[in-house]
Amino acid sequence: MTNIKELAGLLVLGLFFSLFTWVMIDSYLDEYDLASIRSAEATVIEKTASKGLFTPPTYFAWVELAGGEEIKYRNRVSKSQIENIEIGDTINGYLTGATTFSTLRDILIDGLYYLIAIFVFAFIAFCLLVAFFLSIPALERLEEKISSERFKKRKRMRKKKRKKKVDSRQRAWRNAGIVIAIFLFIAKSFVVNLVRTVQPFGKTKTEATVVDRFEYTTYRKYEDSIRELTISYKDHTGRTFEMAKDVTRHTYRQYGIGDKLPISYRNADSYDVFVRGNSIWDYLLLFTYWELSVYIGLIAVSAFSIWAFLDDHKGKKRFWQKFKRKVDKK
């Protein structure tokens, strides 16, 4: 009876996660309609960017289809594209449906959470279904027989050639290294933006005009509110730029449409904008953002793990040095 209950539980959970995987896939396909996707070109009618509080800018292009219909949302483009394309140029992308134009970056980045969820739920469903089939008595006996044969084969191979034993501590550090690499990859954009913010050289100071304001206030526990100023300014070559810049609540309340906002931008990237003259309240308000807490947590865990690894490596080195000295004395 217990075995039947376990089998039923594995089957129900496996089917549940399979169904959930299908729902996510169906939602993703409904969002992008990949079944009808086809290559297309669109004409750039405006270039812009969006700069967060903790990350480098994201680049966008407003486009128009060949028939003259303007797309009502922005399309993501790369930094090299935003630097090289001009108004009137065409960019490659994909058309789904009649008028839904998307770039490859739109499909990959905007659908990233869909893809991650699909992978995770599909993996769980696969593991549960495999466990279900291997728990069926007949298949379980077959699996035990195969495992027994494999064990005997390994035993024979050990007699011919002694296998190197992998230290469990080394395996743990290797797995931890993979996780830390992922953490550092996620925090990379934050670190890059932080370095660019504090560096005193390679920037040009100017004033931007606030042309629009946007505020999204959320009361969800783990979600940050958004306060955004759309600014227009000219760089040192006289080119006009218009982009959205996230600001703190204190800065947002200080500037209205038509006001001048003191900024600086990197000479290497005129879209990489920083607000000048921030008060102590702006810096204190940064610590109320969950996004900052996540980045600090990732960096802190990574730094502690690296320190622990180096300390463990030094400890092992000292141990072997002491052991060698004892052997030499004998």
CORKAWO-V597287 format. One record per pair of residues at least 6 apart in sequence whose ideal C-beta (glycine too) atoms are under 8 Angstrom apart, sorted by the first residue. I is the first residue (numbers start at 1). J is the second residue. Records with the same first field share a line. If there is no record, write none. Layout:
I->J ; J
This chain:
3->135 ; 137
6->135
7->132 ; 135 ; 136
10->128 ; 129 ; 131 ; 132 ; 135
11->129 ; 132
13->128
14->125 ; 128 ; 129 ; 131 ; 132
17->121 ; 122 ; 124 ; 125 ; 128
18->125 ; 129
20->121 ; 125
21->118 ; 121 ; 122 ; 125
24->114 ; 117 ; 118 ; 121
25->118
27->114
28->34 ; 111 ; 114 ; 115 ; 118
29->35
31->111 ; 114
32->96 ; 102 ; 107 ; 111
33->96 ; 97 ; 100
34->96
36->96 ; 97
37->94 ; 95 ; 96
38->94 ; 95 ; 96
39->92 ; 93 ; 94 ; 95
40->65 ; 66 ; 92 ; 93 ; 94 ; 95 ; 101
41->66 ; 90 ; 91 ; 92 ; 93
42->63 ; 64 ; 65 ; 66 ; 71 ; 75 ; 90 ; 91 ; 93 ; 101
43->63 ; 64 ; 65 ; 66 ; 88 ; 89 ; 90
44->61 ; 62 ; 63 ; 85 ; 86 ; 87 ; 88 ; 89 ; 90 ; 91
45->62 ; 63 ; 64 ; 70 ; 87
46->61 ; 62 ; 87 ; 242
47->59 ; 60 ; 61 ; 62 ; 82 ; 85 ; 87
48->59 ; 60 ; 61 ; 62 ; 74 ; 242 ; 243 ; 244
49->57 ; 58 ; 59 ; 60 ; 82 ; 241 ; 243 ; 244 ; 271
50->57 ; 58 ; 60 ; 228 ; 243 ; 244 ; 245 ; 246
51->57 ; 58 ; 243 ; 244 ; 245 ; 246 ; 271 ; 272 ; 273
52->58 ; 246 ; 291
53->246 ; 247 ; 248 ; 286 ; 289 ; 291 ; 292
54->189 ; 190 ; 193 ; 194 ; 289 ; 291 ; 292 ; 295
55->189 ; 190 ; 193
56->189 ; 192 ; 193 ; 196 ; 272
57->243 ; 269 ; 271 ; 272 ; 273
58->76
59->76 ; 77 ; 78 ; 79 ; 81 ; 82 ; 271
60->74 ; 75 ; 76 ; 77
61->74 ; 75 ; 77 ; 81 ; 82 ; 85 ; 91
62->70 ; 71 ; 74 ; 75
63->70 ; 71 ; 75 ; 91 ; 93 ; 101
64->70 ; 71
65->71 ; 95 ; 99 ; 101
69->99
71->99 ; 101
75->91 ; 93 ; 101 ; 102 ; 103 ; 105 ; 106
76->103 ; 105 ; 106 ; 109 ; 110
77->85 ; 91 ; 103 ; 105
78->105
79->269
81->91
82->271
85->91
91->103
92->103
93->101 ; 102 ; 103 ; 104 ; 106
94->101 ; 102 ; 103 ; 104 ; 107
95->101 ; 102
96->102
108->115
133->139
134->140 ; 143
157->163
169->312
173->309 ; 312
176->305 ; 309
177->309
180->301 ; 302 ; 305 ; 306
183->298 ; 299 ; 301 ; 302
184->298 ; 299 ; 302
186->298
187->295 ; 298 ; 299 ; 302
190->295 ; 299
191->299
196->266 ; 272 ; 274
197->274
202->266 ; 267 ; 268
203->264 ; 265 ; 266 ; 267 ; 274
204->235 ; 236 ; 264 ; 265 ; 267
205->262 ; 263 ; 264 ; 276
206->233 ; 234 ; 235 ; 263 ; 264 ; 265
207->233 ; 260 ; 261 ; 262 ; 263
208->231 ; 232 ; 233 ; 260 ; 261 ; 263 ; 273
209->231 ; 232 ; 233 ; 258 ; 259 ; 260 ; 261
210->229 ; 230 ; 231 ; 255 ; 256 ; 257 ; 258 ; 259 ; 260 ; 261
211->230 ; 231 ; 232 ; 242 ; 257
212->229 ; 230 ; 257
213->228 ; 229 ; 230 ; 252 ; 255 ; 256 ; 257
214->226 ; 227 ; 228 ; 229 ; 230 ; 244
215->225 ; 226 ; 227 ; 228 ; 252
216->225 ; 226 ; 227
217->225
218->224 ; 225
222->290
223->290
224->289 ; 290 ; 291
225->249
226->246
227->246 ; 247 ; 248 ; 249 ; 251 ; 252
228->244 ; 245 ; 246 ; 247
229->244 ; 245 ; 247 ; 251 ; 252 ; 255 ; 261
230->242 ; 243 ; 244 ; 245
231->242 ; 243 ; 244 ; 245 ; 261 ; 263 ; 273
232->240 ; 241 ; 242
233->240 ; 241 ; 263 ; 265 ; 273
234->240 ; 241
235->241 ; 265 ; 270
236->267
239->270
241->270 ; 271
243->271 ; 273
245->263 ; 273 ; 275
247->275
248->278 ; 281 ; 282 ; 285 ; 286
249->285
250->279 ; 281 ; 282 ; 285
251->275 ; 278 ; 282
255->261
261->275
262->275 ; 276 ; 277
263->273 ; 274 ; 275 ; 276
264->273 ; 274 ; 276
265->271 ; 272 ; 273 ; 274
266->272
275->282
286->292
287->293
